[in-house]
Amino acid sequence: QQVIVRFVNINGYGNWLHLDDVVIERNGVRVALKLMLDGPYDEVTDIMSDALRNGSHIPSTEPYTGLGFQQYFGGGETVAPAVLVQSGNNAIVDWVMLELRDATSPSTVLATRSALLQRDGDVVDIDGDSPVSFRAGNGNYRIAVKHRNHLGAMTAAPQALSTTPASIDFSNPALSMHGTDARRLRDGKALLWSGDVSRDGILRYTGEDNDRDPILLSIGGNVPTALSAPGYHQADVNMDGIIRYTGENNDRDPILVNVGGSVPTNTRTQQLP
């Protein structure tokens, strides 16, 4: 929308200020995105666990700024307590971070936004219902998604975005992704790979900077059967609120599975430029 704004007789001195051809962007561009995380995904129910919400562990302010994720016109998003009361398919699983990247230079991030992931895969704004809005103008963008202990992924092709929400389903295996094996195919869905405990973009089960050792250290480092106190933990790969190194529902085994399962020295690298 183009308008002409004129301020007349500013401060009583008769000065004029002309702002011609001003472009007003209402609400920015919006994305109705779906996403599944491997860690809390349940193949029986076909949705994700909201154990973190049930335990009142999800922080009211997005965690990504504090973890060192670079923000562009975003960061500091907060959620009202009433949003975290919602149960069922629309219950909140965790915070995720979305990026709009340049269509021709996809390593360039233009805008970010932290948003809320629901059990059925819908990614919603901080009101717990609306599509996610970005401070950006209409145009074509690559869209990337990130999570604090999963590998991120990005669309292979630019997506046309405007104030009308664009529907983009990262859980659809048919959606083309940048790179190779950017998502884990499981139970007919595409999920972000779990296990990036060290947040370096590489899954490692053994060797330097591996993602397994921080799990053991998080429970004390000496007793593998020990459990963490309930909470919001980086090393909680399956996102049930408890860090476990051994036994049922432990957080170590998913890392081995996701690097190949039979060769512990294998690695898996995040497919983001």
C-alpha atoms as one frame of an Amber mdcrd trajectory, in Angstrom:
protein
   0.000   0.000   0.000   1.500   3.377  -1.041   0.523   6.596   0.725   1.642
  10.216   0.861   2.180  11.687   4.306   2.760  15.420   4.865   3.430  17.060
   8.224   2.619  20.792   8.070   3.895  23.566  10.349   6.162  21.321  12.427
   6.854  22.786  15.888   5.054  25.967  14.888   7.879  27.087  12.585   6.104
  26.478   9.286   8.453  23.634   8.255   7.177  20.923   5.917   8.139  17.246
   5.884   7.076  15.224   2.824   7.135  11.420   2.870   6.065  10.371  -0.599
   5.568   6.806  -1.850   5.900   5.263   1.605   5.396   1.493   1.536   3.480
   0.081   4.504   3.902  -3.661   5.097   1.106  -4.935   7.294   2.074  -7.873
   9.546   4.969  -8.919   7.280   4.933 -12.324   5.567   3.335 -15.367   7.179
   4.064 -19.092   7.109   1.745 -21.977   8.080   4.454 -24.580   8.633   4.355
 -28.220   9.737   7.318 -29.965  11.300   8.102 -33.206  13.142  10.998 -33.791
  15.545  12.505 -37.272  15.723  13.205 -37.129  19.467   9.642 -36.892  20.833
   7.903 -38.574  17.863   5.671 -41.547  18.727   5.022 -44.021  15.905   1.978
 -45.443  17.706   0.095 -42.150  17.971   1.687 -40.498  14.898   2.226 -37.319
  16.917   4.906 -36.006  19.276   5.039 -36.190  23.047   4.342 -33.052  25.057
   6.148 -34.370  28.145   8.055 -31.096  28.550   4.794 -29.167  28.686   3.209
 -31.696  31.034   6.154 -31.251  33.374   5.960 -27.443  33.163   9.504 -27.371
  31.775   9.021 -25.273  28.617  10.450 -21.784  29.236   8.202 -18.769  28.756
  10.914 -17.041  26.683  12.462 -18.629  23.584  15.771 -20.391  24.417  17.639
 -19.778  21.163  19.063 -16.343  21.857  20.553 -17.602  25.109  22.025 -20.639
  23.331  23.850 -18.428  20.836  21.646 -18.816  17.763  21.986 -15.697  15.598
  18.828 -13.610  15.389  17.733 -11.240  12.610  14.724  -9.044  13.408  13.656
 -11.731  15.879  14.513 -13.118  19.289  13.074 -12.622  22.739   9.658 -14.071
  21.859   7.583 -15.025  24.909   4.544 -17.213  25.432   1.683 -16.572  27.830
   1.084 -19.282  30.468  -2.423 -19.896  29.104  -0.971 -21.168  25.805   0.908
 -23.916  27.637  -2.267 -25.176  29.302  -3.678 -26.452  25.990  -3.676 -30.270
  25.783  -4.397 -32.741  22.997  -3.054 -32.493  19.453  -2.510 -28.742  19.805
  -0.450 -29.032  22.983   2.954 -27.373  22.759   5.973 -29.673  22.362   8.762
 -27.074  22.424  10.138 -23.890  20.915  11.595 -24.048  17.392  13.401 -21.403
  15.360  12.540 -20.513  11.759  14.723 -18.632   9.301  13.973 -16.832   6.060
  17.014 -17.092   3.799  17.916 -15.361   0.570  16.490 -17.124  -2.504  19.727
 -16.986  -4.504  22.274 -16.930  -1.660  20.776 -19.373   0.859  23.607 -18.988
   3.369  22.335 -15.452   3.991  19.721 -15.277   6.743  17.326 -12.360   6.312
  14.874 -12.842   9.186  14.336 -15.219  12.113  11.466 -16.023  14.406  11.087
 -18.363  17.358   7.746 -20.143  17.352   5.871 -22.961  19.061   5.607 -26.556
  17.839   2.385 -28.454  18.515   2.055 -32.227  18.945   0.474 -32.696  15.508
   3.325 -30.805  13.831   1.773 -27.369  13.393   4.209 -24.519  14.038   2.319
 -21.554  15.457   3.050 -18.034  16.606   3.322 -17.114  20.273  -0.470 -16.842
  20.622  -0.557 -20.641  20.203  -2.794 -20.542  17.135  -1.775 -18.174  14.307
   0.641 -18.784  11.412   4.122 -17.414  12.097   4.777 -13.811  11.027   8.142
 -12.415   9.950   9.350  -8.860   9.610  10.008  -9.188   5.891   8.448  -8.048
   2.641   6.599 -10.123   0.063   8.987 -12.211  -2.001  10.728 -15.544  -2.493
  12.708 -17.084   0.375  14.351 -20.341   1.339  12.891 -21.469   4.663  15.064
 -23.171   7.281  13.992 -24.749  10.567  16.187 -25.346  13.618  15.828 -26.981
  17.012  18.141 -26.881  20.011  19.124 -30.592  19.881  18.072 -31.670  16.371
  19.765 -31.047  13.029  18.207 -28.210  11.038  16.889 -28.422   7.481  16.032
 -26.025   4.656  13.800 -26.080   1.583  15.650 -26.795  -1.637  13.604 -24.277
  -3.610  12.590 -20.709  -2.740   9.048 -20.316  -1.449   6.767 -17.418  -2.396
   5.697 -15.632   0.791   3.212 -12.840   1.412   0.724 -11.725   4.041  -1.396
 -14.721   3.015   0.011 -17.686   4.993   2.023 -20.095   2.827   1.514 -23.778
   3.728   4.838 -25.645   3.910   5.051 -29.172   5.322   8.534 -30.226   6.437
   7.098 -33.569   7.568   6.136 -34.453   3.984   8.865 -36.650   2.454   7.955
 -35.249  -0.990   9.053 -31.730  -0.010  12.495 -31.281  -1.551  15.224 -30.346
   0.912  18.608 -28.714   0.480  21.447 -31.263   0.646  21.340 -35.026   1.104
  19.336 -36.976   3.707  18.414 -33.741   5.446  15.592 -35.450   7.367  14.997
 -38.867   8.875  12.292 -40.903   7.107  10.252 -42.714   9.704   6.747 -44.189
   9.675   5.924 -42.423   6.403   6.991 -39.013   7.703  10.103 -36.874   7.425
  11.533 -35.713  10.756  14.458 -33.588  11.859  17.340 -35.804  13.007  17.655
 -35.904  16.797  20.835 -36.001  18.881  22.780 -32.788  18.246  23.454 -32.348
  21.948  26.609 -30.294  21.350  24.806 -27.962  18.889  27.655 -28.070  16.360
  25.566 -29.351  13.441  27.171 -32.827  13.424  25.906 -36.026  15.048  28.801
 -37.984  16.577  28.540 -41.052  18.789  32.274 -41.413  19.427  35.419 -39.328
  19.123  36.148 -35.692  19.829  33.146 -33.418  20.389  30.757 -36.364  20.338
  27.141 -35.985  21.457  27.144 -39.026  23.753  29.590 -37.842  26.435  27.592
 -34.717  27.359  24.676 -37.008  28.253  26.827 -38.908  30.766  28.298 -35.684
  32.130  24.828 -34.235  32.583  23.960 -36.992  35.074  27.219 -36.679  37.000
  29.747 -38.482  34.787  30.418 -41.512  37.006  27.235 -43.560  37.369  25.727
 -44.446  33.971  22.453 -45.552  35.550  21.875 -42.207  37.274  19.044 -39.943
  36.162  18.840 -36.187  35.934  16.312 -34.136  37.825  13.249 -33.360  35.675
  13.718 -30.245  33.583  14.443 -28.565  30.262  17.764 -30.145  29.295  19.930
 -29.853  26.199  21.010 -33.499  26.594  17.408 -34.739  26.768  17.364 -36.113
  23.226  13.923 -37.750  23.392  12.500 -34.689  25.185  10.756 -36.531  28.020
  12.198 -34.201  30.659  14.726 -36.717  32.090  18.301 -37.378  30.964  19.114
 -41.102  30.837  22.390 -42.645  29.670  21.323 -46.293  29.925  18.123 -48.307
  30.173  14.731 -47.868  28.568  14.089 -44.553  26.804  17.698 -43.481  27.208
  19.029 -40.482  25.282  22.217 -42.146  24.030  20.800 -44.845  21.735  19.013
 -42.423  19.333  22.368 -40.868  18.461  23.820 -44.267  17.508  20.732 -45.082
  15.464  20.887 -41.769  13.619  24.549 -42.125  12.601  23.814 -45.546  11.126
  23.345 -47.910  14.054  26.124 -50.408  13.314  29.222 -48.225  12.851  29.684
 -45.997  15.926  32.341 -43.889  14.203  29.925 -42.705  11.510  28.774 -39.091
  11.612  25.832 -37.177  10.209  26.106 -33.524   9.173  23.380 -30.891   9.175
  22.383 -29.987   5.609  22.432 -26.184   5.890  24.721 -23.908   3.875
